[in-house]
Each structure stands twice: as C-alpha cells, then as structure tokens.
Amino acid sequence: MRKINIKDIKVTVDLANLININTPSKVLIDLLGNVYVNEQMTKNIPIIALMDNFKNVYLDLNTMVNQNLADYKAEILGTNCKLSPVGNWQKIIDYNKNQFLYFDHQSDGVEIFEDSIMEDIGWHASPLEISYREISEFIEENCDGTLVFYDNGVQFNGFAIVDNIEDVRAKTKEFVVQKAKQNIEDGIVDVDDDDVIESMEFFGIKA
C-alpha cells in the first residue's frame, strides 16, 4: 500500500481543465492531479479538492485559483499550479469518507471497517485476540491501495482506500484464521468462551 503523509506532498494540476468550464459544475481533483468535471470517481484514488458549483467567471488564472483553492497555497506556473493539500486536511477526510475502508483516529485508532464484510471479520476477530490495529497493519503491508495520513511527530491520523476490496477481504480472512490458530495454540484464547466459539464457527476454525 502506498503511504502518503499529506504534509509532505504537492499536487500539480493542469488549469486548462478548469478554464473552459462555463456552467456551474461539480469539480473533483484527486491526489494525482486528475480533474473530474461532473463525473463520478471510478478509480480508488483519494480526492484532495472538491468544488460543488465551480464556474470560470474570472479574468485571469491567479484570481480563479485564489477564489476557489485558497486553502491550498497554490503556486501557479504557466497553466499549471501546485497545490499543498495539508491546509485542507479535515475537509479531505470528509471528501473521502464514502470510499475509505477505515479511518485511523489520533486518539481511538481504528475502530470500525466501513465495508460490512470486513467489519464482520474485524468483529469476530476480536474475541480471538486479534485487534483492528493488527488487521489494519496487515492490510497496509499486504494489500494494494493508498494510506493518506497526517503525521507531525506529535499526532497521527489518516484513512486507507483499497484498490480491490475482494482481494482485501480474502487476504484478511486468511490472516485472521492463521493468527487465531496460533493464538489458540499459544493458549491466549479461551476456546470454551461463548464469543470465541461463535468466532471460531464464523471462520471455520476447529479447536
């Protein structure tokens, strides 16, 4: 998984994609600088900017950028501009809430998976002494996608967007099964506990 600290990146956008927008349009800009005008995102790429009713009524590029992307400290170079997303981090989290698998809170860590099947896996893994943190770290090291985070050395938070949820589900379930078997063998799981029995049945694990 790609790991990107939002404070360390700049995103280059070709302003030619905005100049000719003459009617109010919904505009998205992703982490690679791609611009989507009245389009649904089809790729699992994090969104860094969203303008709901963009229309170019400006006389020059500087004014257009400053009026619409003021939070990004844009540097204009010809018809391109470089955006610094870190200043809009809280909004970026919100822009991506419908496509990230989980959010890693600075205080609570990973509490839930937004995909219902992954959440079932996480929920049933807990009685087997496998935490959401362990699962999210496995995903970040073994699955394709993007982890976008803010880390200034004092606080950390971020979200993960995966490329192929089916692949993540399969790999995660296999990881949990193997880890659970090891935990049972090591004696750190009470196989007579009702919640553990339910979880073992969910994963097809025999004591």
Secondary structure as GFF3:
##gff-version 3
##sequence-region A 1 207
A	DSSP	beta_strand	2	5	.	.	.	ID=ss1
A	DSSP	three_ten_helix	6	8	.	.	.	ID=ss2
A	DSSP	beta_strand	11	14	.	.	.	ID=ss3
A	DSSP	alpha_helix	16	19	.	.	.	ID=ss4
A	DSSP	beta_strand	25	30	.	.	.	ID=ss5
A	DSSP	beta_strand	35	37	.	.	.	ID=ss6
A	DSSP	beta_strand	47	54	.	.	.	ID=ss7
A	DSSP	alpha_helix	61	68	.	.	.	ID=ss8
A	DSSP	three_ten_helix	70	72	.	.	.	ID=ss9
A	DSSP	beta_strand	75	77	.	.	.	ID=ss10
A	DSSP	beta_strand	80	83	.	.	.	ID=ss11
A	DSSP	three_ten_helix	85	88	.	.	.	ID=ss12
A	DSSP	alpha_helix	89	95	.	.	.	ID=ss13
A	DSSP	beta_strand	102	105	.	.	.	ID=ss14
A	DSSP	beta_strand	109	110	.	.	.	ID=ss15
A	DSSP	alpha_helix	116	125	.	.	.	ID=ss16
A	DSSP	three_ten_helix	126	128	.	.	.	ID=ss17
A	DSSP	alpha_helix	132	142	.	.	.	ID=ss18
A	DSSP	beta_strand	145	151	.	.	.	ID=ss19
A	DSSP	beta_strand	156	162	.	.	.	ID=ss20
A	DSSP	alpha_helix	165	185	.	.	.	ID=ss21
A	DSSP	alpha_helix	194	203	.	.	.	ID=ss22
###
